[in-house]
Amino acid sequence: MYHGRSTGKGPSTPTQIYQQPPRLLIVQTALPLWADICSNLCEALQNFFSLACSLMGPSRMSLFSLYVVQNQHECILPFVQVKGNFARLQACISELRMFQREGCFRPPGPCLHLAVQDGLQQFKQYSRHVTTGASLSYTSLEITVLTSQPGKEVVKQLEEGLKDTDLVRVRRLQVVEITKGVLEYMDSVSPAEEPSSDESSILGTDIDLQTIDNDVVSMEIFFKAWLHNNGTDQEHIHLLLPSRCFSNISRARDDSMCLKCDLQERLLSPSLLPGTADGSLRMDDPKGDFSTLYQMASQSSASRYKLRVIKALNSNGICESLTYGLPFILRPTSCWQLDWDELETNQQHFHALCHSLLVSIHVPR
């Protein structure tokens, strides 16, 4: 591949990796299941923030707030900066660990939407009064509702409770159901309430519904995904393919097909971890490798990369040393600035390319 950068307005030198949006975590501590979830969740949060607060290099996570919902909603941590703030976050986790685990069971009340509304209002107030700077621009919020209740029921509650709420500042609303983990509670789940990864559309905001297991490792994996880049403000890379790659599409022979793609990190660079042998090694070190290309491509419109495909090579003929390094995932872009027709067409072409590559693997030589 040949890569060349197409610059827009602003400086061409990278300043920092795309910063994850502020996050609001709402934990529904419904009895009696909370007793089986509490210790795993608190340990996973403590492990996660011990990493997130101490990562070297540009900040990976900006603001965080935590609400607890039992019979009523309560904010136990207003929005705070994550990096370098582990002591305060640890105190919040200790408070969460002390939340009531036993007592008279009451069906969870309709408090989730109130926590969402209150958290959104606090976010607006914080954004209004925060010191404005080049790297401080909090325009949207991601909200995660962590619950042990059937996920579909929680989505319906939110749909009903938020039908008159302005969610224009909510970038993503996610419901995560923690599987029970104890057999005696599984009988209470009807077939219609089985966990689902489907998405439902509400008020113009997608509610992602997914499940995670009630163990520390599964929860840590979920939280650590918050540290990886998933920005949708701009596509990261334009992949230029010869038109003959798509024989079923009528295009001029000398015209190229442009696939707009996003790069997603698979692993964090070990050089960002505290106490590494070479702590001076940074992700934003301009060495011209693919990591630097990703670093620059995943920022604002000041940097945009184009990769032109010159030739397809058999993987057997490529030295493994050329592919050594941090892995990345290439996906069709989900940039919100593109219209739906363009996003759908781009996704179809991307899947066509993947299909062509898979077919070529099985072609007899």
Beta strands, then each sheet from edge to edge (+ up, - down):
strand 1: 2-5
strand 2: 23-28
strand 3: 63-69
strand 4: 73-81
strand 5: 141-147
strand 6: 170-178
strand 7: 199-202
strand 8: 205-212
strand 9: 237-242
strand 10: 256-265
strand 11: 305-308
strand 12: 328-332
sheet 1: 1+ 11- 9- 10+ 12-
sheet 2: 4+ 3- 2- 5- 6- 8- 7+
end
